[in-house]
Amino acid sequence: MTICTDARGARRIHLDDFRRYAGRGPAIAVVEHPSAMKLIAVGMTPAGCPVAWLEPGIDTVRHFVAALRDAFGAELVAHTVRELGLTPRPGEALSSALVQRAVTMTETARVALDGVDFLAGLLGGAHPAIGGTTQRLQ
């Protein structure tokens, strides 16, 4: 697992680790100790009860949103956070399905905006409304 430190010295988990652990069980959680921080997959008993040692003050959602921001930037992630209701939930595990949905949504938004940027670049010199000439693209 990749742990990095941000400018304020806070430890962060890499987005790829959230993706990998999301594939190991129905939910994941962050566990912190003075010398280490790690992700764990949360399992289920045959009766459907979650099994994991969760710490009450650790907010897995906050760590996940930080990893998304590191990978995609604050503006794209703000939309994902709002749409999926990724609000702080200290002491609770994060659904693996929600991790996958958030990553897919943010990746899709980035690809769409990259396409818009590309098209705007193509049209920049060809469309009068964008301030270019009236020459048509072939």
Z-matrix of the N, CA and C atoms (Angstrom, degrees):
N
C 1 1.440
C 2 1.522 1 107.97
N 3 1.336 2 115.76 1 143.26
C 4 1.455 3 122.01 2 -177.78
C 5 1.522 4 109.65 3 -100.89
N 6 1.318 5 116.04 4 118.02
C 7 1.457 6 121.81 5 175.22
C 8 1.520 7 106.60 6 -112.02
N 9 1.326 8 116.66 7 125.44
C 10 1.459 9 120.29 8 176.95
C 11 1.522 10 108.18 9 -120.24
N 12 1.312 11 115.39 10 167.81
C 13 1.456 12 121.28 11 -179.52
C 14 1.514 13 108.85 12 -118.64
N 15 1.344 14 116.32 13 132.98
C 16 1.465 15 119.24 14 179.36
C 17 1.527 16 110.29 15 -84.59
N 18 1.336 17 116.73 16 -176.57
C 19 1.465 18 122.47 17 -176.21
C 20 1.531 19 112.48 18 -61.09
N 21 1.320 20 117.30 19 -27.53
C 22 1.468 21 120.97 20 179.66
C 23 1.526 22 112.20 21 -87.80
N 24 1.325 23 117.21 22 -1.67
C 25 1.456 24 120.72 23 -179.27
C 26 1.517 25 113.95 24 88.95
N 27 1.334 26 117.14 25 4.64
C 28 1.465 27 120.36 26 179.09
C 29 1.535 28 109.68 27 -76.44
N 30 1.318 29 115.87 28 139.15
C 31 1.461 30 120.14 29 178.64
C 32 1.520 31 109.82 30 -78.52
N 33 1.334 32 116.10 31 138.94
C 34 1.468 33 122.17 32 179.93
C 35 1.517 34 109.72 33 -130.07
N 36 1.338 35 114.22 34 147.38
C 37 1.460 36 121.65 35 175.58
C 38 1.515 37 107.82 36 -99.87
N 39 1.303 38 116.98 37 138.73
C 40 1.468 39 122.28 38 -178.06
C 41 1.532 40 110.50 39 -71.88
N 42 1.333 41 116.88 40 146.58
C 43 1.461 42 122.40 41 -178.63
C 44 1.529 43 112.32 42 -58.42
N 45 1.323 44 117.79 43 -37.17
C 46 1.472 45 120.28 44 179.34
C 47 1.524 46 111.76 45 -59.56
N 48 1.331 47 116.96 46 -32.77
C 49 1.464 48 119.79 47 177.55
C 50 1.524 49 111.23 48 -69.28
N 51 1.334 50 117.64 49 -38.55
C 52 1.468 51 119.68 50 175.52
C 53 1.529 52 109.77 51 -61.36
N 54 1.333 53 116.82 52 -43.38
C 55 1.472 54 120.24 53 178.76
C 56 1.523 55 111.15 54 -60.58
N 57 1.325 56 116.43 55 -46.89
C 58 1.463 57 120.69 56 -177.25
C 59 1.531 58 111.38 57 -63.16
N 60 1.327 59 116.93 58 -45.63
C 61 1.464 60 119.87 59 -178.80
C 62 1.524 61 112.15 60 -70.67
N 63 1.324 62 117.47 61 -29.14
C 64 1.464 63 120.41 62 177.67
C 65 1.525 64 110.70 63 -62.43
N 66 1.318 65 117.67 64 -25.19
C 67 1.456 66 121.28 65 178.06
C 68 1.525 67 113.85 66 -82.16
N 69 1.312 68 117.52 67 -3.93
C 70 1.467 69 121.38 68 -175.96
C 71 1.516 70 114.66 69 -96.65
N 72 1.311 71 117.69 70 -11.89
C 73 1.461 72 119.70 71 -178.48
C 74 1.506 73 110.26 72 -173.36
N 75 1.332 74 117.27 73 176.97
C 76 1.460 75 120.69 74 -177.09
C 77 1.529 76 114.25 75 -70.85
N 78 1.326 77 117.46 76 -15.89
C 79 1.465 78 120.83 77 -179.91
C 80 1.527 79 109.02 78 -154.68
N 81 1.331 80 114.85 79 163.91
C 82 1.462 81 120.80 80 177.14
C 83 1.519 82 109.39 81 -133.78
N 84 1.323 83 115.78 82 160.88
C 85 1.460 84 120.95 83 178.81
C 86 1.522 85 109.09 84 -147.61
N 87 1.319 86 115.97 85 154.00
C 88 1.459 87 122.39 86 174.80
C 89 1.524 88 107.64 87 -96.46
N 90 1.311 89 115.47 88 135.31
C 91 1.461 90 121.83 89 176.22
C 92 1.522 91 106.45 90 -121.37
N 93 1.321 92 117.15 91 127.25
C 94 1.460 93 122.07 92 -179.64
C 95 1.521 94 110.20 93 -114.71
N 96 1.316 95 114.09 94 141.38
C 97 1.453 96 122.58 95 172.69
C 98 1.524 97 106.05 96 -132.16
N 99 1.321 98 119.00 97 163.48
C 100 1.465 99 119.03 98 -178.68
C 101 1.533 100 113.79 99 -54.85
N 102 1.314 101 117.12 100 -33.95
C 103 1.464 102 119.15 101 -176.46
C 104 1.523 103 113.82 102 -103.75
N 105 1.327 104 118.32 103 -6.74
C 106 1.471 105 119.56 104 -175.89
C 107 1.521 106 111.38 105 -155.17
N 108 1.313 107 114.54 106 159.08
C 109 1.462 108 122.14 107 173.81
C 110 1.521 109 105.30 108 -136.48
N 111 1.326 110 117.05 109 137.65
C 112 1.460 111 118.31 110 179.51
C 113 1.515 112 110.96 111 -149.80
N 114 1.320 113 114.26 112 162.91
C 115 1.456 114 121.78 113 173.40
C 116 1.510 115 108.57 114 -95.51
N 117 1.312 116 116.31 115 148.54
C 118 1.457 117 120.61 116 172.07
C 119 1.521 118 108.31 117 -132.04
N 120 1.313 119 115.79 118 147.82
C 121 1.459 120 120.41 119 172.65
C 122 1.518 121 107.33 120 -84.72
N 123 1.306 122 116.87 121 138.14
C 124 1.455 123 122.05 122 179.04
C 125 1.515 124 107.25 123 -97.32
N 126 1.317 125 116.21 124 125.91
C 127 1.456 126 120.57 125 -179.00
C 128 1.515 127 112.22 126 -98.43
N 129 1.308 128 115.38 127 177.48
C 130 1.462 129 121.67 128 178.61
C 131 1.529 130 108.64 129 -128.73
N 132 1.317 131 116.12 130 140.66
C 133 1.455 132 120.57 131 173.82
C 134 1.529 133 108.17 132 -76.98
N 135 1.328 134 118.42 133 165.93
C 136 1.469 135 119.39 134 176.59
C 137 1.528 136 113.29 135 -57.44
N 138 1.338 137 116.59 136 -24.61
C 139 1.469 138 120.78 137 178.90
C 140 1.527 139 111.93 138 -83.15
N 141 1.352 140 117.68 139 -3.51
C 142 1.458 141 120.92 140 177.81
C 143 1.516 142 115.24 141 92.13
N 144 1.318 143 117.81 142 11.73
C 145 1.466 144 120.81 143 178.74
C 146 1.528 145 110.07 144 -89.40
N 147 1.347 146 117.32 145 136.61
C 148 1.465 147 119.18 146 178.67
C 149 1.524 148 111.48 147 -70.32
N 150 1.329 149 115.65 148 143.47
C 151 1.459 150 121.38 149 -179.38
C 152 1.522 151 108.38 150 -125.42
N 153 1.322 152 116.51 151 114.25
C 154 1.466 153 122.16 152 175.61
C 155 1.525 154 107.68 153 -173.83
N 156 1.308 155 115.07 154 156.38
C 157 1.461 156 120.49 155 173.66
C 158 1.519 157 106.79 156 -95.05
N 159 1.320 158 117.14 157 97.05
C 160 1.464 159 121.47 158 -179.13
C 161 1.518 160 109.74 159 -100.20
N 162 1.308 161 115.46 160 139.58
C 163 1.447 162 120.77 161 178.28
C 164 1.526 163 108.77 162 -95.10
N 165 1.328 164 118.74 163 133.26
C 166 1.460 165 121.28 164 -172.32
C 167 1.531 166 115.17 165 -61.86
N 168 1.310 167 120.15 166 -30.85
C 169 1.454 168 120.99 167 -175.61
C 170 1.515 169 115.29 168 -92.43
N 171 1.317 170 118.73 169 -4.07
C 172 1.458 171 122.00 170 -175.83
C 173 1.523 172 109.45 171 -88.54
N 174 1.329 173 116.15 172 127.36
C 175 1.460 174 121.79 173 -179.02
C 176 1.528 175 109.78 174 -105.87
N 177 1.315 176 116.30 175 96.80
C 178 1.465 177 121.99 176 -179.23
C 179 1.526 178 110.99 177 -62.68
N 180 1.330 179 117.50 178 -36.30
C 181 1.469 180 120.96 179 179.19
C 182 1.528 181 109.81 180 -60.83
N 183 1.320 182 117.78 181 -44.10
C 184 1.466 183 121.41 182 179.92
C 185 1.525 184 110.59 183 -60.34
N 186 1.323 185 116.95 184 -43.60
C 187 1.466 186 120.61 185 178.25
C 188 1.529 187 111.32 186 -64.39
N 189 1.318 188 116.62 187 -40.15
C 190 1.460 189 120.52 188 179.68
C 191 1.533 190 110.91 189 -66.13
N 192 1.317 191 117.59 190 -44.95
C 193 1.468 192 121.28 191 179.24
C 194 1.527 193 109.86 192 -62.58
N 195 1.321 194 117.92 193 -38.10
C 196 1.467 195 120.89 194 176.79
C 197 1.527 196 110.63 195 -62.58
N 198 1.327 197 117.29 196 -40.70
C 199 1.470 198 121.15 197 178.46
C 200 1.529 199 110.44 198 -66.01
N 201 1.334 200 117.45 199 -40.10
C 202 1.468 201 121.01 200 175.90
C 203 1.530 202 110.78 201 -61.10
N 204 1.338 203 116.33 202 -45.29
C 205 1.474 204 120.14 203 179.37
C 206 1.526 205 111.49 204 -61.60
N 207 1.322 206 116.43 205 -41.25
C 208 1.465 207 119.93 206 178.57
C 209 1.526 208 110.92 207 -60.66
N 210 1.327 209 116.49 208 -37.59
C 211 1.464 210 121.12 209 -175.93
C 212 1.532 211 113.15 210 -82.92
N 213 1.345 212 118.04 211 -35.33
C 214 1.466 213 120.71 212 -170.95
C 215 1.524 214 115.57 213 -120.90
N 216 1.305 215 118.59 214 -13.65
C 217 1.457 216 121.14 215 -176.95
C 218 1.518 217 111.89 216 95.59
N 219 1.311 218 115.37 217 154.79
C 220 1.468 219 122.10 218 -173.28
C 221 1.522 220 113.92 219 -65.16
N 222 1.331 221 117.95 220 -38.56
C 223 1.467 222 119.72 221 -174.97
C 224 1.522 223 112.72 222 -66.42
N 225 1.328 224 117.27 223 -46.78
C 226 1.468 225 119.50 224 178.26
C 227 1.522 226 111.00 225 -64.35
N 228 1.310 227 116.78 226 -41.51
C 229 1.463 228 120.80 227 -176.36
C 230 1.525 229 111.27 228 -69.29
N 231 1.328 230 118.27 229 -32.35
C 232 1.467 231 120.58 230 179.21
C 233 1.526 232 110.71 231 -58.11
N 234 1.328 233 116.71 232 -40.15
C 235 1.465 234 121.01 233 178.05
C 236 1.530 235 110.52 234 -64.55
N 237 1.320 236 116.87 235 -46.28
C 238 1.472 237 121.32 236 179.75
C 239 1.522 238 110.59 237 -61.26
N 240 1.324 239 116.93 238 -45.33
C 241 1.470 240 121.93 239 -179.69
C 242 1.530 241 110.22 240 -59.21
N 243 1.317 242 116.43 241 -44.93
C 244 1.468 243 121.20 242 -179.14
C 245 1.533 244 111.11 243 -66.48
N 246 1.329 245 116.39 244 -47.98
C 247 1.467 246 120.23 245 -176.54
C 248 1.530 247 113.17 246 -65.60
N 249 1.334 248 116.99 247 -36.08
C 250 1.463 249 120.25 248 -176.22
C 251 1.530 250 113.17 249 -98.48
N 252 1.321 251 116.75 250 0.15
C 253 1.464 252 119.69 251 178.10
C 254 1.516 253 113.22 252 64.39
N 255 1.309 254 116.77 253 42.43
C 256 1.471 255 121.11 254 -179.70
C 257 1.526 256 109.61 255 -80.79
N 258 1.316 257 115.08 256 77.20
C 259 1.459 258 121.96 257 -179.14
C 260 1.528 259 109.50 258 -100.13
N 261 1.328 260 117.31 259 157.43
C 262 1.470 261 120.02 260 -179.52
C 263 1.529 262 111.92 261 -56.55
N 264 1.327 263 114.30 262 137.03
C 265 1.476 264 121.57 263 178.09
C 266 1.525 265 109.10 264 -142.90
N 267 1.339 266 117.62 265 70.06
C 268 1.471 267 119.41 266 -178.71
C 269 1.524 268 111.74 267 -56.70
N 270 1.324 269 114.73 268 138.10
C 271 1.458 270 120.53 269 176.98
C 272 1.514 271 115.17 270 80.69
N 273 1.337 272 117.61 271 2.58
C 274 1.465 273 120.94 272 179.70
C 275 1.518 274 110.55 273 -113.24
N 276 1.308 275 115.38 274 147.49
C 277 1.462 276 120.54 275 175.06
C 278 1.525 277 109.18 276 -75.92
N 279 1.316 278 115.77 277 159.42
C 280 1.467 279 122.47 278 179.34
C 281 1.521 280 107.96 279 -106.46
N 282 1.308 281 116.79 280 127.75
C 283 1.458 282 122.15 281 -179.15
C 284 1.524 283 110.59 282 -59.28
N 285 1.321 284 116.55 283 131.50
C 286 1.466 285 121.38 284 176.87
C 287 1.526 286 110.65 285 -61.61
N 288 1.313 287 117.24 286 -36.73
C 289 1.470 288 120.91 287 178.16
C 290 1.525 289 110.56 288 -63.23
N 291 1.332 290 117.16 289 -38.09
C 292 1.457 291 120.70 290 178.64
C 293 1.531 292 111.09 291 -68.10
N 294 1.325 293 116.99 292 -36.99
C 295 1.467 294 121.06 293 175.80
C 296 1.526 295 109.31 294 -60.03
N 297 1.327 296 116.63 295 -49.46
C 298 1.466 297 120.72 296 -178.79
C 299 1.533 298 110.92 297 -63.00
N 300 1.327 299 116.77 298 -42.43
C 301 1.469 300 121.12 299 -179.56
C 302 1.531 301 110.80 300 -63.57
N 303 1.332 302 117.06 301 -43.72
C 304 1.467 303 120.82 302 -179.20
C 305 1.523 304 111.74 303 -65.28
N 306 1.326 305 116.61 304 -42.19
C 307 1.465 306 119.94 305 179.32
C 308 1.526 307 109.83 306 -65.26
N 309 1.321 308 117.29 307 -45.84
C 310 1.465 309 121.19 308 -179.99
C 311 1.526 310 110.92 309 -62.29
N 312 1.320 311 117.28 310 -43.91
C 313 1.463 312 121.34 311 -179.71
C 314 1.528 313 110.87 312 -61.99
N 315 1.318 314 116.99 313 -43.60
C 316 1.461 315 120.65 314 -177.64
C 317 1.524 316 110.79 315 -71.16
N 318 1.334 317 117.30 316 -39.34
C 319 1.466 318 120.38 317 176.39
C 320 1.528 319 110.71 318 -62.29
N 321 1.321 320 116.51 319 -42.67
C 322 1.465 321 121.22 320 179.93
C 323 1.530 322 110.59 321 -63.48
N 324 1.316 323 116.97 322 -42.31
C 325 1.466 324 120.41 323 178.29
C 326 1.525 325 110.79 324 -63.01
N 327 1.331 326 116.53 325 -40.71
C 328 1.467 327 119.18 326 179.05
C 329 1.526 328 111.29 327 -63.97
N 330 1.330 329 117.17 328 -43.69
C 331 1.462 330 121.11 329 179.52
C 332 1.531 331 110.13 330 -63.16
N 333 1.330 332 116.79 331 -43.13
C 334 1.472 333 120.29 332 179.50
C 335 1.530 334 110.72 333 -62.18
N 336 1.318 335 117.54 334 -44.37
C 337 1.460 336 120.11 335 179.90
C 338 1.526 337 111.66 336 -69.05
N 339 1.331 338 117.38 337 -33.92
C 340 1.464 339 119.49 338 174.06
C 341 1.521 340 110.06 339 -61.53
N 342 1.339 341 116.90 340 -39.04
C 343 1.466 342 121.17 341 177.72
C 344 1.511 343 112.03 342 -65.61
N 345 1.323 344 116.43 343 -40.34
C 346 1.465 345 120.55 344 177.92
C 347 1.529 346 109.59 345 -64.28
N 348 1.326 347 117.13 346 -43.89
C 349 1.470 348 120.97 347 178.21
C 350 1.524 349 110.83 348 -60.81
N 351 1.324 350 116.20 349 -42.71
C 352 1.465 351 120.39 350 179.88
C 353 1.523 352 110.75 351 -62.63
N 354 1.336 353 115.99 352 -46.92
C 355 1.459 354 120.46 353 179.82
C 356 1.525 355 111.27 354 -63.69
N 357 1.317 356 117.41 355 -41.80
C 358 1.464 357 120.56 356 178.19
C 359 1.521 358 110.42 357 -61.45
N 360 1.328 359 116.81 358 -37.18
C 361 1.461 360 120.28 359 177.07
C 362 1.514 361 111.72 360 -65.28
N 363 1.326 362 116.14 361 -40.23
C 364 1.464 363 119.91 362 177.98
C 365 1.524 364 111.81 363 -65.98
N 366 1.320 365 115.54 364 -41.22
C 367 1.457 366 120.62 365 -176.41
C 368 1.523 367 113.03 366 -83.68
N 369 1.304 368 117.65 367 -12.77
C 370 1.456 369 121.30 368 -176.24
C 371 1.506 370 113.72 369 -53.92
N 372 1.326 371 118.49 370 -37.04
C 373 1.448 372 120.55 371 179.66
C 374 1.512 373 112.72 372 -99.31
N 375 1.332 374 118.25 373 4.14
C 376 1.456 375 119.17 374 -173.23
C 377 1.519 376 113.87 375 -121.41
N 378 1.300 377 118.52 376 -7.74
C 379 1.454 378 119.94 377 -174.70
C 380 1.526 379 109.92 378 -122.55
N 381 1.344 380 117.97 379 123.52
C 382 1.465 381 120.27 380 -176.88
C 383 1.525 382 113.51 381 -60.63
N 384 1.319 383 117.89 382 -30.46
C 385 1.463 384 119.95 383 -178.82
C 386 1.523 385 111.16 384 -67.83
N 387 1.338 386 116.28 385 -23.17
C 388 1.456 387 120.41 386 179.12
C 389 1.529 388 110.15 387 -92.39
N 390 1.288 389 117.62 388 -6.30
C 391 1.446 390 120.92 389 175.89
C 392 1.523 391 113.54 390 100.86
N 393 1.302 392 116.81 391 11.52
C 394 1.458 393 119.60 392 180.00
C 395 1.510 394 110.92 393 -101.09
N 396 1.308 395 115.29 394 -161.13
C 397 1.461 396 121.29 395 179.80
C 398 1.531 397 108.96 396 -85.81
N 399 1.299 398 116.02 397 178.14
C 400 1.465 399 120.22 398 178.37
C 401 1.523 400 111.67 399 -96.17
N 402 1.327 401 117.52 400 13.16
C 403 1.468 402 121.51 401 178.97
C 404 1.532 403 108.98 402 -63.62
N 405 1.308 404 116.73 403 135.92
C 406 1.455 405 122.24 404 -178.97
C 407 1.508 406 111.81 405 -88.67
N 408 1.332 407 116.43 406 142.14
C 409 1.475 408 120.35 407 174.87
C 410 1.511 409 109.60 408 -75.61
N 411 1.318 410 117.72 409 141.78
C 412 1.471 411 121.33 410 179.58
C 413 1.493 412 109.98 411 -105.35
